[in-house]
Amino acid sequence: MFDPTPENPLSAPDQALVALLRALKARRYVFVTPTPATHARIRAREPTRDAADLRDALGWNMPFAKDLLDPEIRDLLDAAGALDRFRDGRWKCTLRVSSLGTDLYLHSSYPTISEDAVFFGPDSYRFASLVQRELAPLALADGCHLVDIGTGSGVGAITAAQVQPGLQLTMTDINPNALRLARINACAAGIRVRSVQGETLDGVRGPIDIALANPPYMIDRKARAYRDGGDMHGGQVAYDMAVATVERLSSGGKFILYTGSAILRGQDHLREALGAMASGYDCDLRYREIDPDVFGEELETDAYAAVERIALISAVFTRHGQKARTANAR
């Protein structure tokens, strides 16, 4: 049984959510979360329909009659403060629950528009697949320190722990709501983690042997931190994160980066920038396109007027020494 660390205690409402995830898992709950656009299309088919089962209520986030849920699930949601009641007597859950492999993840309700939203969707599944692919072949000693940077719902750290059970895990995020849900998700999965709130790695103790990150890569008109990738047509956050992370890697350490890159007239400027940076830090870099074309609707906006496609990429850095940063690194 997972026992939260003294520095990361779980409140009574959070313990209720851990129990909720375990109860749902016992009921073999499964819900694969699509993109927000797909979610909107599905809901638009029957916009006034109430939930008919757990998947409708906790996955599609539909309103439901109070007696839809069995007493155990309803009582746990109530104890967690995760239910809103409408004037007409119907209820709605303030969180969603998604499945990835054998684990369940709490994340924000639909639509994810709040400043502290915690997103889970297709990128989460692709990121988990990349982490599995990269970590499975490694012969890591027990106690190797892995840091999941910008953890969100905790997908990176939890997936890593499933692949390499002997890891020491740290999750970071600027969003306290994300760290809260990530701790709950990890606890429900039986995984011990340490969490650190902050925009930098300053609060992370000791050397970093493995780092993971799935930073935002889109230009967001509202500049929401969980979605806005900054300059370089959305690549700046990923680049800055790579610089800060590689500086902290132990000799032989790895940084596994999953993000998106805007392609302009056939050129991948993020790849060029990361390649120059890797050379300056005495790193090997393996870079590949995971998907050549996502979020095509964004190309219709002014921010992407010069972009011909948005690609999903992985960049895996392996550091060989402690060479100081050179002029090649931006």
Backbone bond lengths (Angstrom), bond angles and torsions (degrees), N, CA, C in turn:
res aa  C-N    CA-C-N  psi(-1)  N-CA   C-N-CA  omega(-1)  CA-C   N-CA-C  phi
1 M - - - 1.463 - - 1.523 109.63 -
2 F 1.312 116.64 137.25 1.461 121.85 179.51 1.527 110.00 -70.16
3 D 1.317 116.37 136.30 1.456 121.52 175.62 1.516 107.68 -121.82
4 P 1.342 119.78 110.60 1.454 121.48 -178.38 1.524 111.01 -56.21
5 T 1.316 117.28 145.03 1.447 121.80 178.17 1.515 109.98 -72.62
6 P 1.337 118.79 154.86 1.463 120.90 179.15 1.515 113.17 -57.05
7 E 1.346 117.35 -31.73 1.466 119.86 -178.42 1.528 111.39 -80.46
8 N 1.314 118.27 -12.76 1.460 122.31 179.38 1.528 110.07 -130.61
9 P 1.333 118.31 59.36 1.464 119.44 -177.59 1.517 111.77 -70.39
10 L 1.318 115.53 155.00 1.457 121.14 175.87 1.524 109.32 -104.56
11 S 1.330 116.29 131.29 1.453 121.54 176.99 1.526 109.63 -72.88
12 A 1.327 116.49 170.90 1.470 120.22 178.01 1.531 111.79 -60.74
13 P 1.349 119.98 -43.92 1.472 118.86 175.77 1.518 112.96 -60.37
14 D 1.348 116.42 -38.42 1.463 119.45 179.75 1.528 110.98 -68.19
15 Q 1.324 116.79 -37.56 1.468 119.71 175.98 1.525 110.72 -63.00
16 A 1.336 116.69 -34.02 1.468 119.69 176.46 1.523 110.90 -64.89
17 L 1.342 116.37 -36.32 1.462 119.47 178.75 1.530 111.48 -71.01
18 V 1.323 117.10 -35.75 1.468 119.54 173.47 1.521 109.56 -59.68
19 A 1.323 115.95 -46.33 1.473 120.03 179.13 1.523 110.93 -63.51
20 L 1.338 116.84 -34.63 1.467 120.73 176.89 1.522 111.02 -61.22
21 L 1.330 116.95 -48.54 1.464 119.69 -179.47 1.525 111.17 -61.38
22 R 1.309 116.53 -39.31 1.466 119.20 178.93 1.525 111.43 -68.08
23 A 1.340 116.27 -37.64 1.466 119.76 177.80 1.528 110.65 -66.58
24 L 1.325 117.07 -39.53 1.463 120.32 178.03 1.524 111.11 -66.55
25 K 1.323 115.45 -39.33 1.471 118.97 178.45 1.530 110.36 -63.45
26 A 1.326 116.70 -38.66 1.464 120.44 178.00 1.524 111.11 -64.51
27 R 1.337 116.16 -27.19 1.466 121.25 178.00 1.530 111.89 -89.05
28 R 1.339 117.13 4.56 1.469 124.06 179.32 1.532 111.76 60.76
29 Y 1.316 115.14 39.21 1.464 121.01 176.92 1.526 109.65 -65.41
30 V 1.343 116.52 133.59 1.459 122.83 177.53 1.523 108.22 -139.54
31 F 1.326 115.97 129.42 1.460 120.38 172.42 1.518 108.67 -150.52
32 V 1.329 116.78 118.38 1.465 122.71 177.34 1.529 108.09 -93.62
33 T 1.320 116.55 120.09 1.464 121.36 -173.20 1.523 111.34 -85.76
34 P 1.336 117.58 125.61 1.464 121.33 177.92 1.528 111.32 -87.77
35 T 1.320 116.56 -172.91 1.460 120.95 175.30 1.525 109.51 -68.68
36 P 1.338 117.36 159.34 1.473 119.46 175.36 1.528 112.47 -57.38
37 A 1.334 117.25 -35.49 1.470 120.00 179.72 1.525 110.36 -64.16
38 T 1.327 117.58 -43.82 1.461 120.53 177.32 1.525 110.38 -65.67
39 H 1.314 117.05 -41.62 1.466 120.75 178.05 1.532 110.00 -56.61
40 A 1.334 116.11 -45.12 1.467 120.43 -179.76 1.517 111.07 -62.97
41 R 1.336 117.54 -40.82 1.464 120.73 -179.70 1.530 111.31 -64.33
42 I 1.324 115.89 -42.23 1.463 119.39 -179.78 1.522 110.78 -65.26
43 R 1.325 116.22 -45.19 1.457 119.68 -179.86 1.535 111.84 -65.27
44 A 1.345 117.00 -31.53 1.468 121.17 -178.54 1.529 112.26 -69.15
45 R 1.324 117.48 -19.50 1.465 119.59 179.30 1.521 111.31 -63.40
46 E 1.331 115.94 -40.57 1.470 121.27 179.80 1.537 107.90 -139.07
47 P 1.324 116.16 73.21 1.472 119.44 -170.03 1.512 114.91 -63.57
48 T 1.316 118.69 -21.32 1.459 120.62 -177.74 1.528 113.22 -103.37
49 R 1.334 116.66 2.76 1.473 118.88 -176.49 1.524 110.90 -73.93
50 D 1.312 116.37 137.85 1.460 122.18 173.94 1.525 109.91 -84.96
51 A 1.313 115.13 160.97 1.460 121.02 178.35 1.520 110.64 -62.80
52 A 1.344 114.67 141.54 1.464 120.62 178.34 1.521 112.18 -107.54
53 D 1.349 117.33 -12.97 1.455 120.75 -178.76 1.526 109.29 -159.23
54 L 1.328 115.99 -176.35 1.465 121.02 -178.58 1.525 112.35 -61.08
55 R 1.338 117.51 -40.16 1.466 120.43 -179.39 1.522 110.79 -61.83
56 D 1.322 116.67 -41.13 1.462 119.64 177.60 1.523 111.11 -63.88
57 A 1.336 116.45 -42.79 1.460 120.68 -174.69 1.524 112.88 -74.98
58 L 1.334 117.54 -42.12 1.462 121.13 -173.12 1.519 113.52 -104.45
59 G 1.334 117.61 -16.90 1.458 120.94 177.50 1.514 111.68 -100.26
60 W 1.342 115.77 -60.50 1.466 120.53 178.58 1.526 112.14 -78.51
61 N 1.329 116.52 -8.01 1.469 121.74 173.57 1.531 112.51 61.35
62 M 1.336 116.15 38.31 1.461 121.32 178.12 1.527 110.57 -83.02
63 P 1.327 118.08 152.75 1.466 120.37 171.89 1.518 110.17 -66.54
64 F 1.333 115.55 156.26 1.464 118.29 -175.92 1.527 110.71 -149.30
65 A 1.324 114.98 156.68 1.449 121.35 172.80 1.527 108.95 -72.63
66 K 1.318 116.42 144.29 1.463 120.86 -173.69 1.524 112.33 -56.64
67 D 1.326 116.93 -35.22 1.459 119.31 -176.49 1.529 113.28 -81.32
68 L 1.350 118.17 3.14 1.470 119.87 177.06 1.525 110.66 -65.67
69 L 1.321 116.59 -41.86 1.462 121.15 -175.07 1.523 110.05 -85.88
70 D 1.337 115.30 143.84 1.459 117.17 176.23 1.538 108.42 -70.48
71 P 1.322 117.98 157.73 1.468 121.32 -171.97 1.524 114.17 -55.73
72 E 1.335 118.71 -38.48 1.457 119.79 -178.25 1.525 110.93 -63.07
73 I 1.327 117.26 -48.47 1.464 120.91 -179.49 1.525 110.47 -63.93
74 R 1.316 116.75 -44.92 1.467 120.62 -179.47 1.532 111.15 -61.62
75 D 1.342 116.79 -43.79 1.464 120.22 -178.56 1.531 111.64 -65.98
76 L 1.329 117.38 -37.50 1.468 120.28 178.79 1.527 110.82 -67.42
77 L 1.327 117.62 -42.99 1.462 120.57 176.44 1.522 110.91 -62.17
78 D 1.315 116.62 -39.99 1.457 121.21 179.25 1.529 110.54 -65.62
79 A 1.324 117.26 -43.43 1.459 121.29 179.29 1.520 112.18 -64.45
80 A 1.316 116.16 -28.78 1.470 121.35 178.91 1.522 112.17 -83.97
81 G 1.325 117.57 -6.78 1.462 120.36 -175.86 1.508 112.18 67.91
82 A 1.328 117.11 32.66 1.460 122.00 -173.24 1.523 112.96 -107.15
83 L 1.330 117.11 22.57 1.459 120.96 178.80 1.524 110.81 -123.31
84 D 1.323 116.47 133.50 1.458 122.78 169.80 1.520 108.41 -106.79
85 R 1.331 116.12 139.74 1.459 120.16 179.38 1.516 109.65 -112.51
86 F 1.342 116.58 130.06 1.457 122.00 176.68 1.533 110.17 -86.14
87 R 1.311 115.34 162.64 1.467 120.02 -179.36 1.532 112.41 -63.25
88 D 1.333 116.40 -27.43 1.465 119.11 -178.95 1.526 112.67 -82.37
89 G 1.335 117.01 4.94 1.453 120.43 176.67 1.514 114.98 94.96
90 R 1.318 117.34 -8.44 1.462 119.93 177.46 1.534 109.72 -78.68
91 W 1.352 114.03 164.78 1.458 121.02 -178.40 1.530 109.28 -124.26
92 K 1.327 115.29 161.56 1.468 121.17 173.15 1.522 108.38 -147.76
93 C 1.327 115.43 139.44 1.458 120.95 178.48 1.525 110.12 -79.50
94 T 1.320 117.38 138.49 1.463 121.81 -179.55 1.525 112.39 -87.27
95 L 1.317 116.40 2.43 1.458 122.17 176.21 1.521 109.01 -133.19
96 R 1.337 116.24 165.38 1.459 120.95 171.34 1.530 108.88 -118.67
97 V 1.309 115.84 160.91 1.463 121.60 177.71 1.525 108.50 -129.14
98 S 1.335 115.38 126.87 1.466 121.59 179.78 1.518 109.93 -124.06
99 S 1.315 115.72 157.68 1.453 121.40 178.78 1.520 110.53 -110.59
100 L 1.330 113.70 143.84 1.464 121.38 173.78 1.520 105.79 -143.43
101 G 1.320 116.93 111.19 1.455 119.81 -173.85 1.514 109.75 62.32
102 T 1.325 116.16 -127.89 1.465 120.79 -178.91 1.524 112.53 -94.78
103 D 1.335 117.84 1.33 1.457 121.50 -175.36 1.526 111.60 -107.09
104 L 1.334 115.03 157.01 1.452 122.35 176.11 1.526 109.25 -116.23
105 Y 1.328 115.48 146.10 1.459 121.39 -176.07 1.522 110.93 -129.49
106 L 1.318 115.88 128.71 1.453 121.86 169.13 1.518 109.32 -82.23
107 H 1.335 116.38 140.41 1.462 120.89 174.18 1.520 107.81 -154.09
108 S 1.325 116.85 -175.99 1.462 120.71 -169.56 1.521 112.87 -71.05
109 S 1.314 114.72 154.19 1.459 121.12 177.73 1.525 110.47 -68.88
110 Y 1.320 114.55 163.17 1.468 121.06 179.12 1.528 109.18 -92.54
111 P 1.352 117.12 137.61 1.460 129.44 -2.20 1.523 111.65 -83.61
112 T 1.339 116.47 151.45 1.468 121.36 -177.41 1.524 109.45 -85.34
113 I 1.322 116.03 80.75 1.476 120.20 -174.92 1.522 112.92 -119.03
114 S 1.324 118.81 -6.47 1.464 120.32 -178.22 1.529 110.46 -76.03
115 E 1.335 114.68 159.85 1.461 120.42 -178.01 1.528 112.14 -64.81
116 D 1.335 117.11 -28.18 1.465 119.65 -179.00 1.522 111.87 -108.13
117 A 1.337 116.45 28.90 1.463 120.79 -178.78 1.530 110.95 -62.03
118 V 1.318 114.85 144.78 1.465 122.37 176.32 1.519 106.54 -116.50
119 F 1.337 115.73 112.25 1.457 120.60 -170.84 1.524 111.22 -96.71
120 F 1.306 114.71 146.69 1.469 123.42 173.91 1.518 106.21 -143.72
121 G 1.334 116.73 132.75 1.459 119.60 -178.66 1.511 111.38 -175.47
122 P 1.332 117.61 -155.94 1.462 121.08 -176.34 1.523 114.31 -54.90
123 D 1.347 118.17 -36.78 1.465 118.83 176.94 1.521 111.29 -62.00
124 S 1.329 117.35 -33.30 1.470 120.75 178.75 1.522 110.91 -62.44
125 Y 1.329 116.42 -42.43 1.470 120.35 -179.88 1.533 110.68 -67.60
126 R 1.329 116.18 -41.57 1.474 118.74 179.85 1.525 111.17 -67.91
127 F 1.331 116.24 -39.65 1.462 120.57 178.43 1.531 110.11 -62.20
128 A 1.319 117.31 -45.59 1.462 120.72 178.78 1.524 110.95 -59.58
129 S 1.322 116.90 -40.92 1.464 120.62 178.85 1.528 111.25 -62.91
130 L 1.345 116.16 -40.55 1.474 119.81 177.84 1.521 110.68 -64.31
131 V 1.322 117.77 -44.37 1.458 121.21 179.97 1.529 110.23 -60.58
132 Q 1.309 117.58 -44.76 1.464 121.03 177.68 1.524 111.10 -59.97
133 R 1.313 115.92 -45.72 1.467 121.30 -177.82 1.525 111.72 -61.76
134 E 1.332 116.64 -39.92 1.458 120.34 -175.66 1.520 113.44 -81.96
135 L 1.320 117.39 -34.67 1.466 119.65 -175.09 1.529 113.41 -86.90
136 A 1.319 117.65 -30.14 1.470 120.07 -174.49 1.523 113.70 -55.56
137 P 1.352 120.06 -40.97 1.471 118.79 -177.31 1.520 114.48 -77.72
138 L 1.338 118.94 -9.15 1.456 121.40 -172.28 1.523 111.38 -81.35
139 A 1.334 116.18 138.34 1.465 122.30 174.30 1.527 107.30 -96.04
140 L 1.319 116.67 83.56 1.459 121.89 -175.76 1.521 110.66 -92.74
141 A 1.329 115.88 136.61 1.460 120.42 176.14 1.521 109.99 -72.85
142 D 1.324 116.10 149.51 1.457 120.01 174.84 1.525 109.49 -57.37
143 G 1.309 116.03 139.08 1.462 120.44 178.84 1.508 114.30 92.70
144 C 1.335 118.59 -2.64 1.464 119.53 174.79 1.526 108.67 -58.54
145 H 1.325 115.24 138.48 1.460 120.75 -173.75 1.522 110.33 -93.63
146 L 1.327 115.72 118.00 1.466 121.60 177.01 1.526 109.05 -112.58
147 V 1.324 115.69 133.85 1.456 121.65 178.75 1.523 108.74 -119.07
148 D 1.327 115.20 123.88 1.461 122.31 175.49 1.527 107.03 -97.47
149 I 1.325 116.54 105.09 1.460 122.37 -172.16 1.531 109.72 -88.17
150 G 1.328 116.55 129.05 1.457 119.50 -175.76 1.508 109.67 63.65
151 T 1.304 117.28 53.82 1.464 123.37 -165.88 1.524 114.22 -63.14
152 G 1.352 118.09 -26.48 1.461 118.92 -177.33 1.513 110.77 62.65
153 S 1.316 117.22 -121.18 1.460 121.32 179.62 1.528 112.96 -84.07
154 G 1.337 117.55 1.97 1.462 121.21 175.85 1.512 115.76 93.34
155 V 1.324 116.93 13.29 1.468 120.73 -174.45 1.531 112.34 -58.10
156 G 1.336 116.98 -45.69 1.457 119.73 -175.66 1.512 112.39 -62.17
157 A 1.325 116.63 -51.30 1.462 120.65 -177.32 1.519 111.56 -65.01
158 I 1.314 117.45 -43.04 1.464 120.73 -177.77 1.528 110.69 -66.32
159 T 1.333 116.45 -42.59 1.465 119.90 177.20 1.519 110.85 -62.59
160 A 1.335 116.51 -43.39 1.461 120.63 179.75 1.523 111.22 -60.14
161 A 1.323 116.24 -41.98 1.465 119.69 -179.51 1.519 112.08 -65.53
162 Q 1.323 117.10 -30.72 1.466 120.12 177.11 1.531 110.90 -69.54
163 V 1.334 115.45 -34.81 1.468 120.33 -177.90 1.528 111.71 -81.99
164 Q 1.343 116.45 -40.44 1.462 122.85 -177.40 1.528 108.18 -128.12
165 P 1.328 118.80 86.03 1.463 121.35 -171.86 1.524 115.12 -64.15
166 G 1.319 119.49 -17.17 1.465 120.78 -175.64 1.511 114.54 -87.91
167 L 1.308 118.68 6.24 1.458 121.42 -175.50 1.524 112.47 -73.09
168 Q 1.342 115.33 147.91 1.457 121.99 165.11 1.523 106.41 -91.82
169 L 1.329 118.13 125.73 1.465 122.14 -168.28 1.522 112.40 -114.01
170 T 1.336 114.69 135.27 1.458 122.14 170.88 1.517 108.37 -129.10
171 M 1.336 116.55 135.07 1.455 122.13 175.13 1.526 108.42 -114.92
172 T 1.334 116.97 136.55 1.458 120.56 175.80 1.526 109.95 -123.09
173 D 1.322 116.05 153.79 1.456 121.64 172.44 1.519 108.38 -167.76
174 I 1.336 116.24 152.27 1.463 120.28 174.63 1.518 111.30 -81.78
175 N 1.320 116.45 -13.44 1.451 123.09 -173.40 1.531 110.07 -101.89
176 P 1.341 119.03 110.97 1.469 119.55 -179.44 1.525 112.80 -62.44
177 N 1.321 117.58 -29.46 1.465 119.87 177.56 1.524 110.86 -66.92
178 A 1.338 116.45 -36.70 1.463 119.84 176.52 1.526 110.79 -64.83
179 L 1.318 116.91 -45.00 1.463 119.38 179.96 1.525 111.07 -63.12
180 R 1.315 116.37 -36.83 1.466 119.61 178.16 1.527 110.63 -61.66
181 L 1.342 117.10 -51.34 1.457 119.50 -178.23 1.524 111.21 -67.51
182 A 1.340 117.34 -35.91 1.466 119.88 178.90 1.524 110.78 -63.87
183 R 1.349 117.80 -39.89 1.465 120.60 177.74 1.536 110.68 -63.69
184 I 1.333 115.41 -41.77 1.471 119.38 178.84 1.528 110.07 -63.42
185 N 1.327 116.67 -45.89 1.462 120.64 -179.66 1.527 111.52 -61.58
186 A 1.341 115.78 -41.56 1.461 119.63 178.88 1.524 110.80 -66.15
187 C 1.320 116.18 -42.91 1.460 120.22 179.66 1.526 110.84 -59.91
188 A 1.336 116.66 -45.06 1.466 120.78 179.62 1.523 111.63 -62.35
189 A 1.337 116.53 -29.25 1.465 121.30 178.86 1.522 112.37 -85.50
190 G 1.346 117.42 -1.66 1.455 120.93 179.56 1.505 113.97 76.97
191 I 1.332 116.82 30.53 1.460 121.41 -173.97 1.525 109.94 -117.30
192 R 1.331 116.64 131.05 1.459 122.69 178.46 1.531 109.74 -88.80
193 V 1.309 116.31 128.85 1.463 121.19 -179.59 1.519 109.39 -138.92
194 R 1.326 114.67 159.87 1.464 121.86 168.07 1.513 106.95 -111.90
195 S 1.311 118.42 140.05 1.463 120.58 179.87 1.513 110.36 -118.70
196 V 1.329 115.02 144.60 1.461 122.83 -178.01 1.512 108.41 -134.07
197 Q 1.329 116.74 121.51 1.460 119.88 176.71 1.517 109.86 -89.31
198 G 1.318 116.61 132.59 1.455 120.44 177.71 1.505 111.91 158.82
199 E 1.338 114.88 160.59 1.459 121.45 -178.87 1.515 111.74 -86.11
200 T 1.345 117.48 -18.80 1.456 122.21 -178.43 1.526 109.43 -115.98
201 L 1.342 114.99 -178.84 1.456 121.32 177.29 1.521 112.13 -94.95
202 D 1.325 117.72 11.67 1.461 120.69 -175.57 1.524 112.40 -60.61
203 G 1.324 117.17 -31.91 1.458 119.99 -178.49 1.511 114.55 -84.74
204 V 1.328 117.68 -0.47 1.465 121.97 -179.88 1.519 109.24 -88.29
205 R 1.305 116.70 124.06 1.460 121.76 -176.73 1.516 112.00 -83.79
206 G 1.333 115.44 142.61 1.442 121.64 169.94 1.513 115.02 72.94
207 P 1.339 116.55 179.27 1.464 121.39 179.01 1.521 111.25 -68.04
208 I 1.312 115.48 155.93 1.462 121.96 178.03 1.526 107.98 -111.39
209 D 1.316 116.66 119.11 1.467 120.67 -179.50 1.529 111.60 -89.12
210 I 1.330 116.44 -38.84 1.459 122.13 177.63 1.529 107.30 -134.82
211 A 1.321 116.84 134.77 1.458 121.17 174.14 1.522 108.76 -126.57
212 L 1.319 115.28 144.45 1.464 122.53 178.03 1.522 108.06 -126.26
213 A 1.330 116.62 148.36 1.463 119.34 174.14 1.517 110.63 -157.80
214 N 1.316 114.31 142.71 1.459 123.32 175.23 1.528 106.52 -133.09
215 P 1.355 117.07 71.07 1.465 119.67 -174.01 1.529 112.04 -76.67
216 P 1.337 116.74 161.56 1.467 119.89 175.08 1.522 110.45 -63.05
217 Y 1.329 116.00 150.52 1.464 119.06 -176.73 1.525 113.13 -138.88
218 M 1.327 116.92 6.02 1.459 119.85 177.87 1.521 110.59 -100.24
219 I 1.325 116.35 155.88 1.457 121.03 170.30 1.527 106.51 -84.03
220 D 1.315 115.09 116.72 1.462 120.08 -176.96 1.521 109.32 -105.72
221 R 1.317 116.14 122.61 1.467 120.36 -176.87 1.519 112.38 -61.40
222 K 1.321 117.29 -26.70 1.458 121.00 178.98 1.522 112.48 -93.56
223 A 1.329 116.45 0.75 1.474 122.31 177.96 1.532 112.03 55.29
224 R 1.346 117.32 37.30 1.454 120.45 177.46 1.525 109.24 -71.96
225 A 1.338 115.63 130.38 1.460 120.31 -171.18 1.522 112.58 -59.58
226 Y 1.337 117.56 -34.65 1.463 119.50 -176.83 1.524 112.57 -75.75
227 R 1.359 117.70 -9.09 1.461 120.21 -176.12 1.522 113.75 -125.91
228 D 1.316 119.00 -20.58 1.466 122.19 -171.78 1.528 111.51 -89.30
229 G 1.332 116.04 119.28 1.459 121.24 179.89 1.518 114.76 -90.44
230 G 1.337 117.79 -1.12 1.463 120.93 174.94 1.511 113.90 79.78
231 D 1.329 115.86 -154.49 1.458 122.59 -178.25 1.533 110.89 -66.37
232 M 1.333 116.03 -171.87 1.471 121.63 -174.79 1.528 110.48 56.33
233 H 1.345 115.85 37.52 1.468 121.71 -178.25 1.527 111.73 52.54
234 G 1.332 115.59 39.75 1.454 121.46 177.38 1.513 114.81 98.74
235 G 1.314 119.05 1.36 1.462 121.54 -176.94 1.514 115.52 -96.66
236 Q 1.332 117.80 -6.95 1.466 120.37 -172.63 1.521 112.86 -66.05
237 V 1.316 117.27 -41.86 1.466 119.90 -179.83 1.527 110.30 -60.89
238 A 1.323 116.92 -43.84 1.466 120.28 179.26 1.530 110.89 -63.32
239 Y 1.342 116.97 -41.59 1.465 120.01 179.81 1.525 111.09 -64.35
240 D 1.325 116.54 -49.42 1.470 120.24 -179.47 1.522 111.16 -61.18
241 M 1.320 116.42 -38.73 1.459 120.59 178.29 1.524 110.81 -64.27
242 A 1.328 116.29 -40.09 1.466 120.10 179.16 1.524 111.27 -63.22
243 V 1.326 117.52 -43.63 1.466 120.57 178.53 1.523 110.55 -60.25
244 A 1.331 116.45 -50.24 1.462 120.39 -177.58 1.523 111.95 -62.94
245 T 1.321 116.90 -34.74 1.454 120.62 -175.93 1.518 111.74 -77.87
246 V 1.318 117.25 -45.05 1.467 120.75 -179.16 1.525 110.56 -60.05
247 E 1.317 116.49 -34.79 1.471 119.83 178.06 1.527 112.11 -60.55
248 R 1.329 117.04 -27.76 1.465 121.23 -176.42 1.528 113.51 -96.48
249 L 1.323 117.83 -6.77 1.464 119.63 -177.17 1.519 111.53 -67.77
250 S 1.322 116.03 139.43 1.454 120.31 170.98 1.523 109.12 -69.75
251 S 1.327 116.46 163.30 1.463 120.28 177.44 1.526 108.61 -60.41
252 G 1.332 116.00 126.25 1.455 121.05 -175.96 1.510 113.39 86.37
253 G 1.336 116.85 -0.84 1.445 120.77 -178.99 1.515 112.76 -72.28
254 K 1.339 116.08 161.10 1.465 121.39 -177.26 1.526 110.70 -125.30
255 F 1.316 114.74 145.88 1.456 121.83 171.54 1.518 107.79 -123.24
256 I 1.334 116.35 119.78 1.468 122.89 -178.02 1.520 107.56 -105.58
257 L 1.318 116.15 110.02 1.461 122.65 -174.95 1.522 109.73 -111.94
258 Y 1.325 115.62 127.50 1.465 122.57 173.06 1.524 106.88 -118.14
259 T 1.335 116.58 125.82 1.465 119.25 -179.97 1.525 109.33 -162.56
260 G 1.328 116.25 -170.52 1.452 121.42 177.52 1.522 110.29 -117.41
261 S 1.316 115.78 157.13 1.466 120.43 179.29 1.518 109.50 -139.96
262 A 1.327 115.27 130.67 1.462 121.08 177.04 1.520 109.59 -79.83
263 I 1.329 116.63 130.40 1.460 122.39 -179.11 1.525 108.58 -102.26
264 L 1.339 116.34 122.59 1.466 122.78 -178.43 1.521 109.12 -114.79
265 R 1.320 116.47 114.71 1.474 122.39 179.33 1.533 111.13 49.00
266 G 1.320 115.33 45.57 1.456 121.10 176.26 1.516 115.09 82.37
267 Q 1.330 117.90 -3.18 1.459 120.57 -177.05 1.520 111.44 -103.34
268 D 1.322 115.17 134.92 1.453 122.58 175.77 1.527 107.31 -103.44
269 H 1.321 115.92 94.66 1.465 120.27 -175.11 1.524 112.23 -70.39
270 L 1.319 117.52 -29.85 1.457 119.04 176.58 1.524 110.17 -65.61
271 R 1.318 116.26 -41.72 1.476 119.13 178.51 1.528 110.43 -60.46
272 E 1.326 116.99 -42.98 1.463 120.21 179.69 1.522 111.13 -62.48
273 A 1.338 116.09 -43.97 1.462 119.96 -178.41 1.531 111.31 -66.38
274 L 1.330 116.92 -42.41 1.456 120.17 179.48 1.526 111.34 -67.25
275 G 1.326 117.21 -36.25 1.457 120.66 178.14 1.515 111.95 -63.65
276 A 1.344 117.20 -43.33 1.458 121.16 178.35 1.521 110.55 -65.13
277 M 1.323 116.47 -41.16 1.455 120.25 179.14 1.520 111.34 -64.41
278 A 1.325 117.47 -42.60 1.461 121.09 -179.47 1.519 111.04 -60.63
279 S 1.313 116.51 -41.18 1.457 120.54 178.27 1.527 111.16 -62.33
280 G 1.321 115.70 -40.27 1.457 119.89 -179.50 1.512 113.56 -67.57
281 Y 1.317 117.71 -22.66 1.460 121.35 180.00 1.522 112.72 -105.85
282 D 1.324 117.39 14.84 1.461 121.61 179.30 1.530 110.75 56.94
283 C 1.344 115.30 49.81 1.465 121.71 179.72 1.518 110.47 -117.41
284 D 1.321 115.60 146.72 1.454 120.58 162.56 1.522 107.92 -82.70
285 L 1.328 116.58 145.83 1.464 121.06 177.48 1.521 109.44 -130.23
286 R 1.327 116.21 123.55 1.465 121.44 170.10 1.526 107.18 -107.82
287 Y 1.303 115.65 122.76 1.466 121.49 -173.38 1.525 108.49 -128.26
288 R 1.323 117.23 132.21 1.462 119.11 177.22 1.524 110.42 -149.39
289 E 1.321 115.48 153.97 1.454 121.23 173.52 1.525 109.00 -84.98
290 I 1.319 115.55 126.86 1.463 121.39 177.00 1.521 110.28 -87.31
291 D 1.325 116.13 -39.74 1.462 123.12 178.49 1.523 107.16 -145.21
292 P 1.336 118.90 125.86 1.465 120.29 -173.75 1.521 115.13 -77.37
293 D 1.336 118.71 -13.97 1.466 118.16 -170.31 1.521 110.74 -155.15
294 V 1.340 116.56 104.03 1.463 121.61 176.20 1.530 109.47 -130.33
295 F 1.324 115.79 161.10 1.463 122.38 177.72 1.532 112.18 50.50
296 G 1.336 115.52 45.27 1.460 120.25 -178.84 1.515 113.50 -59.45
297 E 1.340 117.66 -26.17 1.462 120.42 179.86 1.525 112.11 -63.90
298 E 1.337 117.16 -23.11 1.460 120.20 179.38 1.525 112.32 -68.63
299 L 1.317 117.15 -22.05 1.467 120.41 -179.36 1.525 111.91 -67.22
300 E 1.313 116.91 -13.07 1.462 120.84 177.89 1.535 112.39 -83.24
301 T 1.331 117.34 -6.95 1.459 120.96 -179.25 1.523 110.76 -91.93
302 D 1.331 115.42 158.93 1.467 120.70 -178.83 1.525 111.62 -61.68
303 A 1.322 117.88 -35.77 1.461 121.04 -176.70 1.525 112.48 -62.17
304 Y 1.342 116.01 -24.79 1.469 120.10 -177.59 1.529 111.83 -113.22
305 A 1.317 116.82 24.48 1.471 120.71 -175.51 1.526 112.54 -61.01
306 A 1.335 117.93 -28.55 1.465 121.18 -178.30 1.524 112.95 -98.29
307 V 1.323 117.20 2.05 1.470 121.89 -174.21 1.522 109.70 -96.98
308 E 1.348 116.91 135.33 1.465 119.76 179.35 1.521 112.94 -97.40
309 R 1.322 117.91 -20.98 1.459 120.92 174.77 1.526 108.33 -167.85
310 I 1.318 115.54 160.08 1.470 122.81 174.39 1.520 107.27 -115.84
311 A 1.316 116.33 120.48 1.464 121.35 -177.66 1.523 110.34 -105.36
312 L 1.325 116.50 146.18 1.457 121.41 169.11 1.520 108.15 -91.02
313 I 1.335 116.03 134.14 1.468 119.18 -173.83 1.524 110.98 -133.52
314 S 1.317 114.61 159.15 1.461 120.84 166.85 1.524 107.68 -120.13
315 A 1.317 115.80 140.84 1.462 122.48 176.18 1.523 106.94 -132.44
316 V 1.311 117.07 116.98 1.461 121.87 -177.29 1.526 108.63 -115.14
317 F 1.327 115.11 115.26 1.464 122.62 -179.12 1.523 109.28 -99.76
318 T 1.334 116.43 137.29 1.455 121.94 171.80 1.519 107.53 -124.39
319 R 1.327 117.12 120.23 1.455 120.76 -175.82 1.526 110.59 -93.00
320 H 1.336 114.82 132.67 1.462 119.63 -176.75 1.505 113.31 -102.21
321 G 1.323 118.90 -25.03 1.458 120.30 -177.28 1.506 110.58 -150.88
322 Q 1.306 115.75 -162.57 1.457 121.88 -178.12 1.527 110.70 -118.11
323 K 1.328 116.46 37.96 1.450 121.39 -179.11 1.523 110.64 -63.26
324 A 1.321 116.39 136.43 1.473 120.11 179.69 1.514 110.81 -68.88
325 R 1.315 115.00 157.50 1.454 120.33 179.60 1.535 110.18 -63.00
326 T 1.335 116.83 139.48 1.455 121.51 -179.33 1.505 110.34 -107.29
327 A 1.301 116.28 179.73 1.459 121.61 -179.62 1.517 111.23 -66.73
328 N 1.331 118.84 -17.32 1.452 120.98 179.11 1.521 112.21 -70.50
329 A 1.326 116.48 -24.18 1.464 120.25 -178.71 1.519 109.30 -86.27
330 R 1.324 116.49 128.96 1.454 120.34 -173.87 1.529 111.94 -73.58
